[in-house]
Amino acid sequence: MIEELVRQNRSCRRFHQDRAVPRETLLGLVDLARVSASAANLQPLKYALSFEPEKNAAIFATLAWAGYLKDWPGPGEGERPTAYIVMLGDRDITANFGCDHGIAAQSILLGARAQGLGGCMLGSIKRDQLRELLSLPERYEILLVIALGVPKEEVVLTEVGPDGDIKYWRDARGVHHVPKRRLDEIIIK
Ligand SMILES: Cc1cc2nc3c(=O)[nH]c(=O)nc-3n(C[C@H](O)[C@H](O)[C@H](O)COP(=O)(O)O)c2cc1C
């Protein structure tokens, strides 16, 4: 079950924008992050939630999508995320968030996938704009944004070919292909 979940847990960037993700669902996902591993058990992560169309639209404007797809500016109106979880590091707890936010983000996305939702971590963020929009005090470092919604795209894993190209791409049907390195390439000893 966990194997299938991890393999199916692909970054999703197009959604059914008419299918809302309620606040309760976001709370359940953050609760999975809450019980995830944390260096020295400091638990410095805090979260800002968005599930209303207006706020979603404002957050969308701060994000950059799929840098390798040069002719795709990101999901169009009607295919945009219906919720966001903004992951913050509380500098009053520590100055170094290590990989806590990566672990927490994976817990959130696996939890989302397990209930038929899809999402994408976004690190390419206009941070000043997002800070102002959410009225975030300097105390909080913006670490990642997780976009969420009901998936409207097919994503498949492929193998990195002999040319070594790791760039994801879309075929004529709009299927998103994600090349992964082979197992024997990443085990070095
Ligand atoms: C830390 C991190 C930051 C990312 N930032 C972005 C981003 O800003 N925009 C985006 O479209 N995808 C972003 N992604 C998604 C990656 O592009 C994606 O994980 C990669 O293409 C592999 O696809 P997969 O998640 O389906 O395995 C990010 C992923 C990670 C782990």
The ligand as a Gaussian input file, in Angstrom:
#p B3LYP/6-31G(d) Opt

LIG

0 1
 C       11.719000      21.533000      -2.563000
 C       10.894000      21.475000      -3.831000
 C       10.549000      22.653000      -4.460000
 C        9.757000      22.618000      -5.616000
 N        9.382000      23.786000      -6.189000
 C        8.575000      23.761000      -7.283000
 C        8.125000      24.991000      -7.840000
 O        8.454000      26.079000      -7.382000
 N        7.293000      24.919000      -8.916000
 C        6.878000      23.714000      -9.441000
 O        6.097000      23.707000     -10.403000
 N        7.299000      22.526000      -8.922000
 C        8.132000      22.533000      -7.849000
 N        8.551000      21.351000      -7.289000
 C        8.082000      20.077000      -7.852000
 C        9.213000      19.382000      -8.654000
 O        9.327000      20.002000      -9.900000
 C        8.847000      17.886000      -8.810000
 O        8.960000      17.261000      -7.555000
 C        9.741000      17.196000      -9.833000
 O        9.481000      17.676000     -11.118000
 C        9.560000      15.685000      -9.828000
 O        8.218000      15.344000     -10.044000
 P        7.476000      14.437000      -8.990000
 O        7.223000      15.265000      -7.768000
 O        6.205000      14.006000      -9.648000
 O        8.386000      13.291000      -8.674000
 C        9.332000      21.364000      -6.152000
 C        9.694000      20.180000      -5.492000
 C       10.455000      20.225000      -4.353000
 C       10.825000      18.932000      -3.666000

